[in-house]
Amino acid sequence: MRRRILPGFGLSLGYALTYLGLIVLLPLAALAWKASGIGIGGMLHLLGSPRTLAALRLSFAGAMLAAVINAGFGLLVAWVLVRYRFPGRRLFDALVDLPFALPTAVAGIALTALYAPNGWLGRWLTPWGIQIAYAPPGVILAMVFVGFPFVVRTLQPVLASLDRDVEEAAESLGASHLQTFFRVILPVLVPTLLTGFALALARAVGEYGSVIFIAGNIPMRSEIAPLLIVEKLEEFDYAGAAALGMVMLLASFALLILISRLQRWSGRWAELQR
Amino acid sequence: MSRLDRQPPWPRRIGRGLLGLLAVGFLSVFLLLPLAVVFVEALRQGVHAYLSSIGQHEALAAIRLTLLVAVISVPLNVLFGVAAAWLMARFEFRGKALLGAFIDLPFSVSPVISGLVYVLLFGAQGWFGPWLGAHDIKIIFAVPGLVLATIFITLPFVARELIPLMQSQGSDEEEAARVLGAGGWQMFFRVTLPNIRWALLYGVLLCNARAMGEFGAVSVVSGHIRGLTTTMPLEVEMRYNEYDYVGAFAVATLLALLALLTLAIKTLLEWRYGDEIAAHAPGGH
């Protein structure tokens, strides 16, 4: 390796490692240590309890469903924002980031005010027997809200760079509009769509603030795993909280690895298109 | 616009119109309506009730605390972000990919876990709990805990914006400055910093919005002591749980305005300096 002409390697390495060590690694070590304290038996007992299982199922299955919904609506919105020209387009485009910018507690009470049985939208849904707030659908709705920008923002640059000649070729060869979409456009988008899906999923799995207001937090029914951690802490069950936290953390690690794989795949895919 | 759009046959035009309406309708109901409901509910009992519930002592204390936490945690993460970006974009070393993964980690961890880890470290039953107790130092259920949890949550923002930009800019200008005799800090302040200033501002903006709006992580370490350890999002929660809806939404309007201001500046920066911010990973924040 040639002699480094740029200065500051030692300084920036030392500073970054110290900072990360103190802020991220040391606390995570404390989590792992505390979680290991309950032992394998304790872990199985904790994970085997119906309430824990129900909470984990809601967090993971709910996040999965929310990410699927986001993939659909995200694709639609990204498509319209990239391909259509209409008044207010830039405003709507900027608005897509709202769930990133709006504090989750605010999103939580706003969604509850809309979808509660006597809320703005809830009062029209209740007569039809549709309950959103204080039930699992409310949890999923909040998860869709926080994950929504990920899919749109991941898809937009790829959609914008699509070569339209290919679509025109398909149509001039007699393909219908839908055929062009499903046979020509969608296959190219798959890696990017999956990346956006995984990002939305990762965000929704751990989501807390926007969910707990609308969820109603009924044990076994609409209680998410992060809330269960908070409840264990409030009962001074530190080991239980740590163990459940560790399970969530490992799931996040797995998703993080999946996302970086997907990003590399869609990057290579984009190269191939050129 | 492409040739395809010039004269679409009428079924296609109707299809396009429906698709556009569906998208705009979804955005309106799903994003605009929650924003509107915050302001309407806050003003439900008139402007006077709104103003007086913002002017209450606890609300003002929450605003002050939120600003204090942001003022401490954002600059620390800016320093870290610049150092980490310099390291990641300018040098090759063993373990670089792992370091990158750890920088990203706080983004993918549940906010609750970000708070939990500090309770396990500094809480009464934590690693340093007994020692801190003996020396009468409070971190959990006190301001230092709020600051630490906020730093953890917002750690990646600045680094994430700067790393891809600095990688795409390359180091030619900096190397030239060095060859021409600039000292390390001279090079940094005259070459590096001007090249990344807009991206840095962009990162600071997002970092600050999250620092002021963070709920889950601070909720775990706060202890909810009114007037002492409740930031604005926690004040929203407490008022809401006490059925003080106007009060909760009143504080929420301030946070919503902060979000709108953040979005406005962000959009402005993207339009004006898009190329100089550029290359930030999609969905990376």
Chai-1 contact restraints between the chains, C-beta under 6 A:
chainA,res_idxA,chainB,res_idxB,connection_type,confidence,min_distance_angstrom,max_distance_angstrom,comment,restraint_id
A,I5,B,E175,contact,1.0,0.0,6.0,A-B,restraint_1
A,I5,B,R178,contact,1.0,0.0,6.0,A-B,restraint_2
A,L6,B,R90,contact,1.0,0.0,6.0,A-B,restraint_3
A,L6,B,E174,contact,1.0,0.0,6.0,A-B,restraint_4
A,P7,B,G184,contact,1.0,0.0,6.0,A-B,restraint_5
A,G8,B,G184,contact,1.0,0.0,6.0,A-B,restraint_6
A,F9,B,F91,contact,1.0,0.0,6.0,A-B,restraint_7
A,S12,B,A83,contact,1.0,0.0,6.0,A-B,restraint_8
A,S12,B,W86,contact,1.0,0.0,6.0,A-B,restraint_9
A,S12,B,L87,contact,1.0,0.0,6.0,A-B,restraint_10
A,L13,B,L87,contact,1.0,0.0,6.0,A-B,restraint_11
A,Y15,B,A83,contact,1.0,0.0,6.0,A-B,restraint_12
A,A16,B,A83,contact,1.0,0.0,6.0,A-B,restraint_13
A,A16,B,A84,contact,1.0,0.0,6.0,A-B,restraint_14
A,A16,B,L87,contact,1.0,0.0,6.0,A-B,restraint_15
A,Y19,B,F80,contact,1.0,0.0,6.0,A-B,restraint_16
A,L20,B,F102,contact,1.0,0.0,6.0,A-B,restraint_17
A,I23,B,I151,contact,1.0,0.0,6.0,A-B,restraint_18
A,I23,B,F152,contact,1.0,0.0,6.0,A-B,restraint_19
A,V24,B,F102,contact,1.0,0.0,6.0,A-B,restraint_20
A,P27,B,V117,contact,1.0,0.0,6.0,A-B,restraint_21
A,P27,B,Y118,contact,1.0,0.0,6.0,A-B,restraint_22
A,P27,B,L121,contact,1.0,0.0,6.0,A-B,restraint_23
A,A30,B,L120,contact,1.0,0.0,6.0,A-B,restraint_24
A,A30,B,L121,contact,1.0,0.0,6.0,A-B,restraint_25
A,A30,B,W127,contact,1.0,0.0,6.0,A-B,restraint_26
A,L31,B,V117,contact,1.0,0.0,6.0,A-B,restraint_27
A,L31,B,L120,contact,1.0,0.0,6.0,A-B,restraint_28
A,K34,B,L120,contact,1.0,0.0,6.0,A-B,restraint_29
A,F73,B,F26,contact,1.0,0.0,6.0,A-B,restraint_30
A,L76,B,A23,contact,1.0,0.0,6.0,A-B,restraint_31
A,V77,B,A23,contact,1.0,0.0,6.0,A-B,restraint_32
A,V80,B,G20,contact,1.0,0.0,6.0,A-B,restraint_33
A,V80,B,A23,contact,1.0,0.0,6.0,A-B,restraint_34
A,Y84,B,G20,contact,1.0,0.0,6.0,A-B,restraint_35
A,F92,B,L27,contact,1.0,0.0,6.0,A-B,restraint_36
A,A94,B,L263,contact,1.0,0.0,6.0,A-B,restraint_37
A,A94,B,T267,contact,1.0,0.0,6.0,A-B,restraint_38
A,L95,B,L31,contact,1.0,0.0,6.0,A-B,restraint_39
A,D97,B,L263,contact,1.0,0.0,6.0,A-B,restraint_40
A,L98,B,L31,contact,1.0,0.0,6.0,A-B,restraint_41
A,A101,B,A209,contact,1.0,0.0,6.0,A-B,restraint_42
A,A101,B,A259,contact,1.0,0.0,6.0,A-B,restraint_43
A,A101,B,T262,contact,1.0,0.0,6.0,A-B,restraint_44
A,A101,B,L263,contact,1.0,0.0,6.0,A-B,restraint_45
A,L102,B,A259,contact,1.0,0.0,6.0,A-B,restraint_46
A,P103,B,G213,contact,1.0,0.0,6.0,A-B,restraint_47
A,P103,B,P233,contact,1.0,0.0,6.0,A-B,restraint_48
A,P103,B,L255,contact,1.0,0.0,6.0,A-B,restraint_49
A,T104,B,F215,contact,1.0,0.0,6.0,A-B,restraint_50
A,A105,B,F215,contact,1.0,0.0,6.0,A-B,restraint_51
A,A105,B,P233,contact,1.0,0.0,6.0,A-B,restraint_52
A,A105,B,V236,contact,1.0,0.0,6.0,A-B,restraint_53
A,A105,B,E237,contact,1.0,0.0,6.0,A-B,restraint_54
A,V106,B,A252,contact,1.0,0.0,6.0,A-B,restraint_55
A,V106,B,L255,contact,1.0,0.0,6.0,A-B,restraint_56
A,V106,B,A256,contact,1.0,0.0,6.0,A-B,restraint_57
A,I109,B,Y240,contact,1.0,0.0,6.0,A-B,restraint_58
A,I109,B,A248,contact,1.0,0.0,6.0,A-B,restraint_59
A,A110,B,P34,contact,1.0,0.0,6.0,A-B,restraint_60
A,A110,B,V37,contact,1.0,0.0,6.0,A-B,restraint_61
A,A110,B,V38,contact,1.0,0.0,6.0,A-B,restraint_62
A,L111,B,P34,contact,1.0,0.0,6.0,A-B,restraint_63
A,A113,B,V37,contact,1.0,0.0,6.0,A-B,restraint_64
A,A113,B,E41,contact,1.0,0.0,6.0,A-B,restraint_65
A,L114,B,V37,contact,1.0,0.0,6.0,A-B,restraint_66
A,F150,B,G283,contact,1.0,0.0,6.0,A-B,restraint_67
A,R153,B,P282,contact,1.0,0.0,6.0,A-B,restraint_68
A,R153,B,G283,contact,1.0,0.0,6.0,A-B,restraint_69
A,T154,B,P282,contact,1.0,0.0,6.0,A-B,restraint_70
A,T154,B,G283,contact,1.0,0.0,6.0,A-B,restraint_71
A,R164,B,S2,contact,1.0,0.0,6.0,A-B,restraint_72
A,L199,B,G283,contact,1.0,0.0,6.0,A-B,restraint_73
A,A202,B,S108,contact,1.0,0.0,6.0,A-B,restraint_74
A,G206,B,S110,contact,1.0,0.0,6.0,A-B,restraint_75
A,Y208,B,P111,contact,1.0,0.0,6.0,A-B,restraint_76
A,Y208,B,V112,contact,1.0,0.0,6.0,A-B,restraint_77
A,Y208,B,G216,contact,1.0,0.0,6.0,A-B,restraint_78
A,G209,B,F215,contact,1.0,0.0,6.0,A-B,restraint_79
A,G209,B,G216,contact,1.0,0.0,6.0,A-B,restraint_80
A,P226,B,S110,contact,1.0,0.0,6.0,A-B,restraint_81
A,P226,B,V112,contact,1.0,0.0,6.0,A-B,restraint_82
A,I229,B,V112,contact,1.0,0.0,6.0,A-B,restraint_83
A,V230,B,V112,contact,1.0,0.0,6.0,A-B,restraint_84
A,Y238,B,Q125,contact,1.0,0.0,6.0,A-B,restraint_85
A,A242,B,L120,contact,1.0,0.0,6.0,A-B,restraint_86
A,G245,B,I113,contact,1.0,0.0,6.0,A-B,restraint_87
A,G245,B,L116,contact,1.0,0.0,6.0,A-B,restraint_88
A,M248,B,S110,contact,1.0,0.0,6.0,A-B,restraint_89
A,L249,B,I113,contact,1.0,0.0,6.0,A-B,restraint_90
A,S252,B,S108,contact,1.0,0.0,6.0,A-B,restraint_91
A,S252,B,V109,contact,1.0,0.0,6.0,A-B,restraint_92
A,L256,B,S108,contact,1.0,0.0,6.0,A-B,restraint_93
